[in-house]
Amino acid sequence: MIYEADECILVSFFIFTAMKKIRIYHIPAFIEKIIVVVSFLLVAIGSFSENFGISALLEDILIVGGFVLLLLYQSRVWWFKNYVEWNKKQIYLKLGAGKGIKLKFATLNSCILQKELLLIKLKNGETISISIKEYNRSEVQKLQLLFMENIIDKL
């Protein structure tokens, strides 16, 4: 089958736009600690409101607010399909609709980018392979660079 020039451009446009984007977020460890502490304080103040002279309605709002804050923060992994979150100690990968993988950088040995696979080798000899054929190549390269920078820092 012979394609005209316009058809080739159209076909390559659809192939290019079909590539999935990976959302990469750097979340410092102190943010998680702040959210946990604020949630704990809201629940504690709401629970022991008799000591502070708080009304029953405000007590309920504080308790529910503390739990909702924690729930929203922990549910962020279900908001996106292709999601990577990292801090200086660990990385959480959720590529596709399946469940995610949490890896500590201290346990990683190397990261190899192949044509359709991202191979992550652990220090215990185990290898994790992630299919990357449906993802934007520049996003996968950013992910590999992120792995390599943090693996080198932990050596």
N, C-alpha and C positions, 0 to 999 in steps of 0.2 A: 504494500500500500504506500502510495506516495502522497506526502502532505505538502500543501502549499505553504509558503512562508508565514502567512497569517495564522494558519491552523497550528503550525509549530509553536508560534508565540503564545497562542491561546492554550495549547496543551501544557507548555512549560509554565505558564502563569498559574494554571490550576494545580500543577504539581507543587509549585513553590508555595502557594497559599494553603495547601493542605497540610503543611508541616505544623506540628503542634509546638506551642511555646511553653517553656518551663519557667515558672515563677520562682525566683531565688530571693530569699529574704534572710538578711542578717539580723538576728535578734539577740542582743547582748544578754548575758545570764542575769544581770541585775534587774532587767525588766520583769522576768518571770518571778524573781524574788519579791519585787515591789507589788506585783499583782496578788501574790499569795498573802503577803502581809496585810495589804489593804482589805482583801476579802476576809481574812481572819479577824481583823479589827472590827469590820462592819458586823460580822456575825456575833462577835464577843460583846460589843456594845449593845446590839439588839437583844442578846440573851440576858444580859445583866442590867437591863434598863431601869430596874427598881432603884438601883444605887445612884443612877444619874438623873432620875426624875423625868424620864422620857415617856410620852404617851404610848398607848398600846398600838396605835396605827403606825407611828414612827418606828416603833420596835419591830413590827412586821416588815416594814419597808427596808430597814437596815439589814435584817436577816436575809430576806429574799434578794436584796441588792448584792450582798456578799456572795451568795451562791450563784446568782446570775452572772456576775463578773467572772467568777471562776469557770463557769460553764461556757461562756462565750470565748474566753481565752483558750480553753482546752479543745473547743470544737473547731478551731481554725483549720485543722488538718482535713476536715470534711468539706470545706468551702470550695476547694479547687481540686482538679484531678491531677495536674502536673505541678507539683509543689515541692520545693526544697527549702528547708529552714536550717540555719546553722548558727552556731556561736563558736567560741574558741575551743571548746571541749568536744563537741559532737555535731553530727549532722543528721537530719531527718529527711529521708527521700520518700516521696509518694509520686511515682510515675505511673499513670494509668488509673484505672478504677479500683485496683486491688488495694490491699493494705500496705502501709508504709514500712520502711526499714529505718531503724535508728542505729547509727554507728558512732562509736567513740573514735576520735582521730588517733588516740594512743594505741588502738588495736589494729590500725591499718598499716599495711606494708607498702603497697603501691597501687597505682591506678593507671590502667592502660586503655587507650581509646583505639578501637578498631573500626572497621567500616560500619558494621551494624550492631556492635556491642561495646559496652563500657564494662571493663573487667576491673573489679575491686578485689585486691588480694589482701587477706588478713594475715597477721603475724602468726596465727596458729595453723597456717597452711590452707585454710578454706578460701575459695574463690567465689565471689558473688558476680554474676553476669546480668547485666541490665540491657534489654533490647532498646536501641536508640534509633532504629530506622525511621520511625514516624515523627521524630523531633527535629527541630531546626538545628542545623549543624553548629551554628555559632553559639547557640544556647548550651549545647552539649560540651563544646570546647570551654565555655565559661565554667561549667560544672567540673570538668576535668581539672582546669586550672585551680579552682577552689580546693579540690581534693589534694592536688600536688602541693600547693602552698602550705596547707595545714599538715600534711604528712611530713614535709620537710621540717616544719617547726617542731614537730614532736619527736624527731630523731635524736 
